[in-house]
């Protein structure tokens, strides 16, 4: 668009030698980059105390992007970005766009006789799209550190974590020769449980095992929510197993085999007894022939070597009950490299306690059919009676159990008193009576020099 040239201003000298201002206001249009139109108001009047402003609509070419909230500039009055060009003392021209029309309104602040700025009533400026804030995109309920990521914790879960913190502290570990140990935060473990309830059919009749259970928090968690019938942890490292038994010993006095009849969630509080079904064993999962009687296998397996993974996969595939797997290895490893006959159904990011590291947990569902029992497979299985728990809609049933898990499972589903005696014996004879490590002190003369 070419510039519109204004006629020459007629000026006359006053007796004092000053030029008088023109009698009419002239609006100059100058081109701008991108075919935009700019309006510069050049205004002067015979008297400073009487100034009038005429608002002239300026046509903008269709398809051109109007200037949004920026000050107009012209070649006659250059200025830096964001600053208004000077067109007179205390005056500047401002161009804003209207999102609904093809016209731009010019709004010019004018200095009043008292030194204050007033705006002409003829100027009407509508809000631009840039000043309207778009609604923020809601975060995923599983996103960490978001408001939606705050999960609801059962009073029983909160109670059992409180007891564990008093016994073995906030952080786990305490291993010397075992594989990598990872401990999730309570919130992350609750998200794992919630996703297993939603995608993996985890319920109060499920039988849960944690391979590499450490101090046992996932097992205590699953027993309280969603009240799994059986929750067993297998740990290779002896000291970690002893500490998990210490946690178990401390929780059993506040534990019952069942719940009150007609119990509802709103009546559960910090004084409500914990639920039983938890036990721990020390040993190598590789010694078992299958993962029976467990339906859900959970493993923090980042430190598991590939040969061990392939052996566990073989046990999982030959199991009579195993249906779901939670691993921290991606599908290309679990399915293609290790040989689990599963399909990937979900995944989520978890947060580790203490270090704050994030790791992805992957959820898998079994694809293969239940294998037929052969004579060799039957020789490694034995029926274990699961008595019905008070307050639950369940019956006493017999479940096939691998011989490696038999004694541990029997104690977990039985009466609490024998389990309490066993846990107390382990703590007193192995954990509390163990000798403290002796430091090898160096002679002082080695450091004298």
C-alpha positions as CSV (number, residue, x, y, z in Angstrom):
1,X,0.0,0.0,0.0
2,X,1.5,3.3,-1.0
3,X,1.8,6.2,1.5
4,X,-0.9,8.9,1.5
5,X,0.8,12.3,1.2
6,X,-0.8,15.1,3.1
7,X,-0.9,18.6,1.6
8,X,1.6,21.1,2.7
9,X,0.8,22.8,5.9
10,X,0.2,26.5,5.8
11,X,2.1,28.2,8.5
12,X,2.5,31.9,9.4
13,X,4.9,33.6,11.7
14,X,3.5,35.2,14.8
15,X,4.8,38.5,16.0
16,X,7.1,36.7,18.3
17,X,8.6,34.7,15.4
18,X,6.9,31.4,16.2
19,X,4.9,29.4,13.7
20,X,1.3,28.9,14.2
21,X,-0.1,25.4,14.0
22,X,-2.5,24.4,11.1
23,X,-6.1,24.7,11.7
24,X,-7.0,21.1,10.8
25,X,-5.6,17.8,11.9
26,X,-4.0,15.6,9.3
27,X,-3.8,11.8,9.6
28,X,-0.8,10.3,7.7
29,X,-0.7,6.7,6.7
30,X,2.6,5.0,6.2
31,X,3.3,1.4,5.1
32,X,4.5,-1.2,7.5
33,X,6.1,-4.6,7.0
34,X,3.7,-7.3,5.9
35,X,1.3,-4.9,4.2
36,X,0.1,-3.5,7.5
37,X,-1.3,0.0,7.8
38,X,0.0,2.4,10.5
39,X,-1.6,5.6,11.6
40,X,0.3,8.5,12.9
41,X,-1.6,11.4,14.3
42,X,0.1,14.7,13.8
43,X,-1.8,17.2,15.8
44,X,-1.1,20.8,16.7
45,X,-3.5,23.6,17.5
46,X,-3.2,27.3,17.9
47,X,-3.6,26.9,21.7
48,X,-2.3,24.2,24.1
49,X,-5.4,24.5,26.2
50,X,-7.8,23.6,23.4
51,X,-6.9,20.4,21.4
52,X,-9.4,18.2,19.6
53,X,-8.9,14.8,18.1
54,X,-10.7,13.3,15.2
55,X,-10.8,9.4,15.0
56,X,-10.6,8.2,11.5
57,X,-11.2,4.4,10.7
58,X,-8.3,3.0,8.7
59,X,-8.9,0.2,6.3
60,X,-6.7,-2.8,6.6
61,X,-6.1,-5.2,3.7
62,X,-7.9,-8.5,4.2
63,X,-5.5,-11.3,4.9
64,X,-3.0,-9.0,6.5
65,X,-2.4,-9.6,10.2
66,X,-3.2,-6.4,12.2
67,X,-0.8,-5.1,14.8
68,X,-1.9,-6.6,18.2
69,X,-1.3,-4.4,21.2
70,X,1.8,-2.8,19.6
71,X,2.5,0.9,19.3
72,X,2.5,2.4,15.8
73,X,5.7,3.6,14.2
74,X,6.4,5.5,11.1
75,X,9.4,6.3,9.1
76,X,9.0,10.0,10.1
77,X,9.1,9.1,13.8
78,X,11.3,6.0,14.4
79,X,11.2,4.4,17.8
80,X,12.4,1.2,19.4
81,X,10.0,-1.7,19.7
82,X,7.5,-1.3,22.5
83,X,7.8,2.5,22.8
84,X,5.4,4.9,21.3
85,X,6.7,7.4,18.7
86,X,6.7,11.0,19.7
87,X,4.2,13.1,17.8
88,X,4.2,16.0,20.1
89,X,4.8,16.8,23.7
90,X,3.1,14.2,25.8
91,X,1.2,12.7,22.9
92,X,1.5,9.3,21.1
93,X,-0.5,7.3,18.6
94,X,-1.6,3.8,19.4
95,X,-3.1,1.2,17.0
96,X,-5.0,-1.8,18.2
97,X,-6.9,-4.4,16.4
98,X,-10.5,-5.6,16.6
99,X,-10.8,-9.3,16.2
100,X,-14.2,-9.1,14.6
101,X,-13.9,-6.3,12.1
102,X,-11.6,-5.5,9.2
103,X,-11.0,-2.0,10.6
104,X,-8.5,-0.7,13.1
105,X,-9.4,2.0,15.6
106,X,-6.8,4.6,16.6
107,X,-6.7,5.7,20.2
108,X,-4.6,8.7,21.0
109,X,-3.9,9.8,24.5
110,X,-4.1,13.5,24.8
111,X,-2.6,15.7,27.5
112,X,-5.1,17.7,29.4
113,X,-4.4,21.3,30.6
114,X,-3.6,19.9,34.1
115,X,-1.0,17.6,32.8
116,X,-3.1,14.4,32.9
117,X,-3.8,12.2,30.0
118,X,-7.4,11.7,28.8
119,X,-8.7,9.4,26.0
120,X,-11.2,10.4,23.5
121,X,-14.6,9.0,24.0
122,X,-14.8,8.2,20.3
123,X,-12.1,5.6,20.5
124,X,-13.6,2.1,21.1
125,X,-11.0,-0.7,21.5
126,X,-12.1,-4.3,21.9
127,X,-9.9,-6.9,23.6
128,X,-7.5,-8.7,21.2
129,X,-7.1,-12.4,21.0
130,X,-3.6,-12.2,22.5
131,X,-5.0,-10.8,25.8
132,X,-7.4,-13.7,26.2
133,X,-5.8,-16.6,28.1
134,X,-6.6,-20.0,26.7
135,X,-7.5,-22.6,29.3
136,X,-4.6,-24.7,30.4
137,X,-4.5,-28.3,29.3
138,X,-5.4,-30.6,32.2
139,X,-2.7,-32.9,33.3
140,X,-3.0,-36.6,33.2
141,X,-4.2,-38.2,36.5
142,X,-1.0,-40.3,36.5
143,X,1.4,-37.4,35.9
144,X,3.8,-37.0,38.8
145,X,3.9,-33.8,40.9
146,X,0.5,-32.6,39.6
147,X,-2.6,-31.8,41.6
148,X,-4.3,-34.7,39.8
149,X,-1.5,-37.0,40.8
150,X,-2.4,-36.9,44.5
151,X,-4.0,-40.3,45.1
152,X,-6.2,-41.4,48.0
153,X,-4.5,-43.6,50.5
154,X,-6.4,-46.1,52.6
155,X,-6.2,-45.6,56.4
156,X,-4.9,-49.1,56.7
157,X,-2.1,-48.4,54.2
158,X,-1.2,-45.2,56.0
159,X,-1.1,-47.1,59.3
160,X,1.1,-49.9,58.1
161,X,3.6,-47.5,56.5
162,X,3.7,-45.6,59.8
163,X,4.6,-48.7,61.7
164,X,7.3,-49.6,59.2
165,X,8.8,-46.2,59.4
166,X,9.1,-46.6,63.2
167,X,10.8,-50.0,62.8
168,X,13.2,-49.7,60.0
169,X,13.2,-46.0,59.1
170,X,12.0,-44.2,56.0
171,X,14.4,-45.8,53.5
172,X,15.0,-49.4,52.9
173,X,18.1,-51.1,51.5
174,X,20.6,-52.4,54.0
175,X,21.9,-55.0,51.4
176,X,25.5,-56.0,51.0
177,X,25.7,-58.5,48.2
178,X,22.2,-58.5,46.7
179,X,21.0,-57.0,43.4
180,X,19.9,-53.4,42.9
181,X,17.3,-52.5,45.5
182,X,14.5,-50.1,44.6
183,X,11.8,-48.8,46.9
184,X,8.8,-46.8,45.6
185,X,7.2,-43.9,47.5
186,X,3.9,-44.7,49.0
187,X,2.1,-42.6,46.4
188,X,3.8,-44.3,43.5
189,X,3.0,-47.8,44.9
190,X,-0.7,-46.7,45.3
191,X,-0.7,-45.7,41.7
192,X,0.7,-49.2,40.8
193,X,-2.0,-50.8,42.8
194,X,-4.8,-48.6,41.3
195,X,-3.6,-49.5,37.8
196,X,-3.5,-53.2,38.7
197,X,-7.0,-53.0,40.0
198,X,-8.2,-51.3,36.8
199,X,-6.2,-53.2,34.2
200,X,-5.0,-56.4,35.9
201,X,-8.1,-57.6,37.8
202,X,-6.3,-57.2,41.2
203,X,-8.9,-57.8,44.0
204,X,-9.4,-59.3,47.4
205,X,-9.1,-62.8,46.0
206,X,-5.8,-62.2,44.3
207,X,-2.6,-63.9,45.3
208,X,0.3,-61.4,45.1
209,X,4.1,-62.1,45.1
210,X,7.0,-59.6,45.1
211,X,10.2,-61.1,43.7
212,X,13.0,-59.2,45.4
213,X,10.7,-57.9,48.2
214,X,13.3,-56.1,50.3
215,X,11.7,-54.8,53.5
216,X,8.3,-55.8,52.3
217,X,6.3,-52.5,51.7
218,X,4.6,-53.6,48.4
219,X,3.4,-56.8,50.2
220,X,2.0,-54.9,53.2
221,X,0.4,-52.4,50.8
222,X,-1.3,-55.1,48.6
223,X,-2.7,-56.9,51.7
224,X,-4.4,-53.7,52.9
225,X,-5.5,-52.4,49.6
226,X,-7.2,-54.1,47.8
227,X,-7.0,-56.6,50.6
228,X,-5.4,-59.5,48.7
229,X,-6.0,-62.9,50.1
230,X,-2.3,-63.7,50.0
231,X,0.8,-61.5,49.8
232,X,4.2,-63.1,49.9
233,X,7.7,-61.6,49.4
234,X,10.8,-63.5,48.3
235,X,14.1,-62.0,49.1
236,X,17.6,-63.2,48.2
237,X,19.5,-60.9,50.6
238,X,19.4,-62.3,54.2
239,X,19.6,-59.0,56.1
240,X,16.7,-57.5,54.1
241,X,14.6,-60.6,54.8
242,X,15.4,-60.3,58.5
243,X,14.3,-56.6,58.4
244,X,11.1,-57.5,56.6
245,X,10.3,-60.1,59.3
246,X,11.0,-57.4,61.9
247,X,8.4,-55.2,60.2
248,X,6.0,-58.2,60.1
249,X,6.5,-58.9,63.8
250,X,5.7,-55.3,64.6
251,X,2.5,-55.2,62.6
252,X,1.0,-58.5,63.6
253,X,-0.2,-57.3,67.1
254,X,-2.5,-54.9,65.3
255,X,-3.6,-57.4,62.6
256,X,-6.6,-59.7,62.4
257,X,-7.5,-62.5,59.9
258,X,-10.6,-60.7,58.7
259,X,-12.7,-57.6,59.0
260,X,-15.9,-56.7,60.8
261,X,-19.1,-57.9,59.1
262,X,-20.6,-55.2,56.9
263,X,-17.5,-53.0,57.1
264,X,-17.6,-50.0,54.7
265,X,-14.8,-47.7,53.6
266,X,-16.2,-44.7,55.5
267,X,-15.9,-46.5,58.8
268,X,-12.2,-47.4,58.4
269,X,-9.8,-45.2,60.4
270,X,-6.4,-45.4,62.0
271,X,-7.8,-47.6,64.8
272,X,-9.1,-50.2,62.4
273,X,-7.1,-53.5,62.6
274,X,-4.8,-54.4,59.7
275,X,-5.5,-57.4,57.5
276,X,-3.4,-60.6,57.5
277,X,-2.1,-62.7,54.7
278,X,1.5,-61.3,54.6
279,X,4.6,-63.4,54.9
280,X,8.2,-63.3,53.7
281,X,10.8,-66.0,52.8
282,X,14.5,-65.9,52.1
283,X,15.7,-67.8,49.1
284,X,16.3,-67.8,45.4
285,X,13.2,-67.7,43.1
286,X,15.2,-69.8,40.7
287,X,14.7,-72.8,43.1
288,X,11.0,-72.9,42.4
289,X,9.6,-74.9,39.5
290,X,6.7,-72.4,38.9
291,X,5.1,-69.3,40.3
292,X,2.1,-71.1,41.7
293,X,-0.1,-70.3,43.6
294,X,0.3,-66.6,42.7
295,X,-1.9,-64.8,40.2
296,X,0.0,-61.5,40.1
297,X,3.8,-61.3,39.9
298,X,5.5,-58.0,40.8
299,X,9.2,-57.4,40.2
300,X,11.5,-54.4,40.6
301,X,13.8,-56.3,38.2
302,X,16.2,-53.6,36.9
303,X,19.1,-55.5,38.5
304,X,18.0,-59.0,37.4
305,X,20.5,-60.6,34.9
306,X,19.1,-62.0,31.7
307,X,19.6,-65.7,32.6
308,X,17.5,-65.2,35.8
309,X,14.8,-63.4,33.8
310,X,14.6,-66.2,31.3
311,X,14.2,-68.7,34.1
312,X,11.4,-66.7,35.8
313,X,9.7,-66.4,32.4
314,X,9.7,-70.2,32.1
315,X,8.2,-70.5,35.5
316,X,5.6,-67.9,34.7
317,X,4.6,-69.6,31.4
318,X,4.3,-73.0,33.1
319,X,2.2,-71.8,36.0
320,X,-1.4,-72.8,36.6
321,X,-2.5,-69.5,38.1
322,X,-0.2,-66.7,36.9
323,X,-2.1,-64.1,34.8
324,X,-0.4,-60.7,35.2
325,X,3.1,-59.4,35.4
326,X,4.5,-56.0,36.5
327,X,8.1,-55.5,35.4
328,X,10.4,-52.5,35.0
329,X,11.7,-53.9,31.7
330,X,10.2,-52.8,28.3
331,X,8.3,-55.1,26.0
332,X,11.2,-55.6,23.7
333,X,13.1,-57.2,26.6
334,X,10.3,-59.0,28.4
335,X,8.7,-60.5,25.3
336,X,11.4,-60.7,22.7
337,X,14.5,-61.3,24.8
338,X,13.3,-63.0,28.0
339,X,10.5,-65.1,26.5
340,X,7.5,-64.2,28.7
341,X,4.3,-65.2,26.8
342,X,2.5,-62.0,27.6
343,X,1.2,-58.8,25.9
344,X,1.8,-55.3,27.0
345,X,-1.3,-53.6,28.3
346,X,-0.2,-50.5,30.2
347,X,2.7,-48.5,31.6
348,X,3.3,-45.7,34.1
349,X,6.1,-43.6,35.6
350,X,7.1,-44.2,39.2
351,X,9.2,-42.3,41.7
352,X,11.8,-43.9,43.9
353,X,12.0,-43.0,47.6
354,X,15.0,-41.0,48.6
355,X,16.8,-40.7,45.3
356,X,13.7,-39.2,43.5
357,X,14.6,-41.2,40.4
358,X,11.8,-42.0,37.9
359,X,11.4,-45.5,36.4
360,X,8.8,-46.8,34.0
361,X,6.7,-49.7,35.2
362,X,5.2,-52.0,32.5
363,X,2.1,-54.1,32.9
364,X,1.6,-57.4,31.1
365,X,-1.2,-59.9,30.6
366,X,-0.6,-63.6,30.0
367,X,-1.4,-64.8,26.4
368,X,-0.8,-68.5,26.7
369,X,-3.4,-71.0,27.9
370,X,-3.0,-72.9,31.2
371,X,-0.7,-75.9,30.5
372,X,-1.8,-79.4,31.2
373,X,-0.4,-80.9,34.4
374,X,2.2,-83.5,33.7
375,X,3.5,-86.0,36.2
376,X,6.7,-84.0,36.6
377,X,4.8,-80.7,37.2
378,X,2.5,-82.4,39.6
379,X,5.4,-83.7,41.7
380,X,6.4,-80.1,42.4
381,X,2.9,-79.0,43.5
382,X,1.0,-79.6,46.7
383,X,-2.5,-78.6,47.7
384,X,-2.7,-75.9,50.4
385,X,-6.0,-75.1,52.1
386,X,-7.0,-71.4,52.2
387,X,-9.5,-70.9,55.0
388,X,-12.2,-68.3,54.4
389,X,-11.6,-65.0,56.2
390,X,-14.3,-63.5,58.4
391,X,-16.2,-60.6,56.8
392,X,-15.2,-61.6,53.2
393,X,-17.4,-63.2,50.6
394,X,-15.2,-66.2,50.1
395,X,-15.1,-69.9,50.8
396,X,-12.4,-72.3,52.0
397,X,-10.6,-73.6,49.0
398,X,-7.6,-75.8,48.1
399,X,-4.9,-74.2,45.9
400,X,-2.0,-75.8,44.2
401,X,1.3,-74.5,45.6
402,X,4.9,-75.0,44.5
403,X,6.9,-76.8,47.1
404,X,9.3,-73.9,47.5
405,X,6.5,-71.6,48.7
406,X,4.4,-74.2,50.7
407,X,5.4,-73.5,54.3
408,X,5.5,-69.7,53.8
409,X,2.0,-69.7,52.2
410,X,0.5,-71.9,54.9
411,X,1.7,-69.6,57.6
412,X,0.4,-66.5,55.8
413,X,-3.2,-67.7,55.3
414,X,-3.4,-69.5,58.7
415,X,-3.9,-68.1,62.2
416,X,-2.0,-65.1,63.3
417,X,-0.5,-66.5,66.5
418,X,1.8,-69.2,64.9
419,X,3.0,-66.6,62.4
420,X,3.7,-64.1,65.2
421,X,5.8,-66.7,67.1
422,X,7.8,-67.5,64.0
423,X,8.5,-63.8,63.1
424,X,9.5,-63.2,66.7
425,X,11.9,-66.1,66.7
426,X,13.6,-65.0,63.4
427,X,14.0,-61.4,64.8
428,X,15.4,-62.6,68.2
429,X,17.7,-65.4,66.9
430,X,19.0,-63.8,63.7
431,X,18.5,-60.1,63.6
432,X,18.9,-58.9,67.2
433,X,21.5,-61.5,68.3
434,X,23.8,-61.0,65.4
435,X,27.3,-59.7,66.2
436,X,28.0,-56.1,65.4
437,X,30.7,-55.5,62.7
438,X,34.1,-54.9,64.2
439,X,36.2,-52.1,62.6
440,X,39.9,-52.8,61.9
441,X,41.5,-49.9,63.7
442,X,44.9,-48.7,62.3
443,X,47.8,-48.1,64.7
444,X,48.2,-44.4,65.4
445,X,51.8,-44.3,64.5
446,X,50.9,-44.8,60.8
447,X,49.4,-41.4,60.8
448,X,51.9,-39.6,63.0
449,X,54.1,-38.6,60.1
